[in-house]
Amino acid sequence: FDGQVVIDVNGTELIDTHPFGAFQVRIVALCALVALLDGLDLQSIGLAAPGIAADLHIPPRALGVVFSAALAGLALGAFGLGLLADQVGRKAVLIGATACFGIFTIATALAPSFGVLLVFRFLAGFGLGGAMPSFISLASEYVPKARRATVVSLLWAGFPLGGVIGGLLGSRIIPAYGWQSIFLVGGVLPILLSVILATVLPESASFLVAAGKSRDRIAATLRRIF
């Protein structure tokens, strides 16, 4: 991967014709962890709903608005941050979105009122939605074509798996430590993961080429994969 000729090399063809290596497995595993934490967060609000309603004096019928706030943010984040990723890079958006839903998941545990809770849940959902297109795109790009459909299916399976883990975790810690505990755990983990993503995850090679980044940087990215 000579930095002088790397622009002329078809990165997709290289990935398709080389074995699925350990570094690519690491990329997929990190993306799967983001999906899993997404699923855990979406499950948490349902588990914590009775405690939230009691502490913030929210009538049960208003809880539907709380659930919808995160979903509205998720839809907007998936659309808006998906477009932004094409401008600033998939890695940067994935890190920022993961940190965003971590921060506002923790903030959910500290919400003093119904209105503030809605804002925090919307922003947490915005981060959740923004992470989706980036981790699917990154994982897909660095996986050989023959394995791509399987990997994408596994990533989507991370959402319900995260919900299962969230249900099991919530049933243990909410009775012992209160409804806030599920959001504290569910917020700290993505923040820690965002630091790991910043350290380990490569940027999309196709984005680097499209953005006109230096040949040395593109060559260095490909060397990490192969």
C-alpha positions as CSV (number, residue, x, y, z in Angstrom):
1,F,0.0,0.0,0.0
2,D,2.3,2.7,-1.3
3,G,1.0,6.1,-0.4
4,Q,1.8,7.2,-3.9
5,V,-0.5,4.7,-5.6
6,V,-3.1,4.0,-3.0
7,I,-5.7,6.3,-4.7
8,D,-5.6,4.1,-7.7
9,V,-6.4,0.9,-5.7
10,N,-10.0,-0.2,-5.4
11,G,-10.4,-0.5,-1.6
12,T,-13.6,-2.4,-1.9
13,E,-12.0,-5.0,-4.2
14,L,-9.2,-5.4,-1.7
15,I,-11.6,-6.1,1.1
16,D,-13.6,-8.5,-1.0
17,T,-10.6,-10.5,-2.1
18,H,-8.7,-10.7,1.2
19,P,-9.5,-13.0,4.2
20,F,-11.8,-11.6,6.9
21,G,-9.1,-10.7,9.5
22,A,-8.9,-9.9,13.2
23,F,-9.0,-6.2,12.8
24,Q,-12.2,-6.4,10.7
25,V,-13.7,-8.6,13.4
26,R,-12.8,-5.9,15.9
27,I,-14.6,-3.3,13.8
28,V,-17.8,-5.4,13.6
29,A,-17.7,-6.1,17.4
30,L,-17.4,-2.5,18.3
31,C,-20.3,-1.6,16.0
32,A,-22.3,-4.4,17.4
33,L,-21.7,-3.0,20.9
34,V,-23.1,0.3,19.8
35,A,-26.3,-1.4,18.5
36,L,-26.6,-3.4,21.8
37,L,-26.4,-0.3,23.9
38,D,-29.0,1.4,21.6
39,G,-31.3,-1.5,22.4
40,L,-30.6,-1.3,26.1
41,D,-31.4,2.4,26.2
42,L,-34.7,2.0,24.4
43,Q,-35.8,-0.7,26.8
44,S,-34.8,1.3,29.9
45,I,-37.5,3.8,29.7
46,G,-40.2,1.2,29.8
47,L,-38.6,-0.5,32.8
48,A,-38.2,2.8,34.6
49,A,-41.6,4.3,33.7
50,P,-43.4,3.5,37.0
51,G,-40.7,5.1,39.1
52,I,-40.4,8.1,36.8
53,A,-44.2,8.6,37.0
54,A,-44.2,8.5,40.7
55,D,-41.2,10.7,41.3
56,L,-42.0,13.4,38.8
57,H,-45.8,13.2,39.3
58,I,-46.5,12.3,35.7
59,P,-50.0,10.9,34.9
60,P,-49.7,7.5,33.3
61,R,-51.3,8.7,30.1
62,A,-48.5,11.2,29.6
63,L,-45.8,8.5,29.6
64,G,-46.6,7.8,26.0
65,V,-45.3,11.2,25.2
66,V,-42.0,10.4,27.0
67,F,-41.7,7.2,24.9
68,S,-42.4,9.1,21.7
69,A,-39.8,11.8,22.4
70,A,-37.0,9.3,22.1
71,L,-38.4,7.8,19.0
72,A,-38.9,11.2,17.4
73,G,-35.3,12.0,18.2
74,L,-34.2,8.7,16.8
75,A,-35.8,9.3,13.5
76,L,-34.4,12.9,13.2
77,G,-31.0,11.7,14.3
78,A,-30.9,8.9,11.7
79,F,-31.7,11.3,8.9
80,G,-29.8,14.4,10.0
81,L,-26.6,12.8,11.3
82,G,-26.6,10.3,8.4
83,L,-26.3,13.2,6.0
84,L,-23.7,14.9,8.3
85,A,-21.6,11.7,8.2
86,D,-21.1,12.2,4.4
87,Q,-19.6,15.6,5.1
88,V,-17.4,15.0,8.2
89,G,-16.9,11.3,8.3
90,R,-18.7,8.2,9.6
91,K,-16.2,7.7,12.5
92,A,-16.6,11.2,13.8
93,V,-20.4,11.1,13.7
94,L,-20.5,7.6,15.3
95,I,-18.3,8.8,18.2
96,G,-20.3,12.0,18.7
97,A,-23.7,10.2,18.5
98,T,-22.6,7.5,20.9
99,A,-21.3,10.0,23.4
100,C,-24.5,12.1,22.9
101,F,-26.9,9.3,23.8
102,G,-24.7,8.3,26.7
103,I,-24.7,11.9,28.1
104,F,-28.4,12.4,27.8
105,T,-29.2,8.9,29.1
106,I,-27.4,9.9,32.3
107,A,-29.2,13.2,32.2
108,T,-32.5,11.4,32.1
109,A,-31.8,10.1,35.6
110,L,-31.3,13.6,36.8
111,A,-34.3,15.2,35.1
112,P,-36.2,17.4,37.6
113,S,-39.4,17.8,35.7
114,F,-41.6,16.4,32.9
115,G,-40.6,19.0,30.4
116,V,-36.9,18.6,31.0
117,L,-37.3,14.8,30.8
118,L,-38.9,15.1,27.3
119,V,-35.9,17.2,26.1
120,F,-33.4,14.7,27.5
121,R,-35.1,11.7,26.0
122,F,-35.4,13.5,22.6
123,L,-31.7,14.2,22.7
124,A,-30.8,10.7,23.8
125,G,-32.9,9.4,20.9
126,F,-31.2,11.8,18.5
127,G,-27.8,10.3,19.4
128,L,-29.2,6.8,19.2
129,G,-30.6,7.4,15.7
130,G,-27.4,9.2,14.5
131,A,-25.3,6.2,15.5
132,M,-27.3,3.7,13.4
133,P,-26.4,4.7,9.8
134,S,-22.7,5.2,10.8
135,F,-22.0,1.9,12.4
136,I,-23.9,0.0,9.7
137,S,-22.0,1.8,7.0
138,L,-18.6,1.3,8.6
139,A,-19.1,-2.3,9.4
140,S,-20.5,-3.0,5.9
141,E,-17.6,-1.2,4.2
142,Y,-14.9,-3.3,6.0
143,V,-16.5,-6.7,5.5
144,P,-16.1,-8.8,2.3
145,K,-19.1,-8.8,0.1
146,A,-19.8,-12.5,0.8
147,R,-20.2,-11.8,4.5
148,R,-21.8,-8.4,4.3
149,A,-25.5,-9.5,4.6
150,T,-24.7,-11.7,7.6
151,V,-22.9,-9.0,9.4
152,V,-25.6,-6.4,8.9
153,S,-28.2,-8.9,10.1
154,L,-26.1,-9.5,13.2
155,L,-25.8,-5.8,13.8
156,W,-29.6,-5.4,13.7
157,A,-29.9,-8.3,16.1
158,G,-28.0,-6.2,18.6
159,F,-31.0,-4.0,19.2
160,P,-33.3,-6.8,20.6
161,L,-30.4,-8.4,22.3
162,G,-29.7,-5.1,24.0
163,G,-33.3,-4.9,25.1
164,V,-33.1,-8.4,26.6
165,I,-30.0,-7.5,28.5
166,G,-31.6,-4.2,29.6
167,G,-34.6,-6.2,30.9
168,L,-32.5,-8.6,32.9
169,L,-30.3,-5.8,34.2
170,G,-33.2,-3.6,35.1
171,S,-35.0,-6.3,37.0
172,R,-31.9,-6.6,39.3
173,I,-30.8,-3.0,39.8
174,I,-34.0,-1.0,39.7
175,P,-35.6,-2.7,42.8
176,A,-32.2,-2.3,44.6
177,Y,-31.0,1.1,43.6
178,G,-34.0,2.9,42.0
179,W,-35.1,3.7,38.5
180,Q,-32.2,6.1,38.0
181,S,-29.7,3.3,38.2
182,I,-30.6,1.8,34.8
183,F,-30.0,5.2,33.1
184,L,-26.7,5.7,34.9
185,V,-25.4,2.3,33.8
186,G,-26.9,2.8,30.3
187,G,-25.2,6.2,30.0
188,V,-21.8,5.5,31.3
189,L,-21.2,2.5,29.0
190,P,-21.7,4.4,25.7
191,I,-19.5,7.2,26.9
192,L,-16.7,4.7,27.7
193,L,-17.4,3.0,24.3
194,S,-17.1,6.3,22.5
195,V,-13.5,6.7,23.9
196,I,-12.7,3.2,22.6
197,L,-14.2,4.0,19.2
198,A,-12.0,7.1,19.0
199,T,-8.9,5.1,19.7
200,V,-9.5,1.9,17.7
201,L,-12.0,2.5,14.9
202,P,-10.6,3.5,11.5
203,E,-12.3,6.1,9.4
204,S,-14.2,5.0,6.3
205,A,-11.6,4.6,3.5
206,S,-14.2,5.5,0.8
207,F,-14.9,8.7,2.8
208,L,-11.2,9.6,3.0
209,V,-10.9,9.2,-0.8
210,A,-14.1,11.2,-1.5
211,A,-13.0,13.9,0.8
212,G,-9.6,14.2,-0.9
213,K,-7.6,13.3,2.2
214,S,-3.9,12.7,1.9
215,R,-2.6,9.5,0.3
216,D,-0.5,8.8,3.3
217,R,-3.6,8.8,5.6
218,I,-5.5,6.5,3.2
219,A,-2.6,4.2,2.9
220,A,-2.2,4.1,6.7
221,T,-5.9,3.2,7.0
222,L,-5.6,0.3,4.6
223,R,-2.5,-1.0,6.2
224,R,-4.4,-1.3,9.5
225,I,-7.0,-3.5,7.8
226,F,-4.5,-5.6,5.9
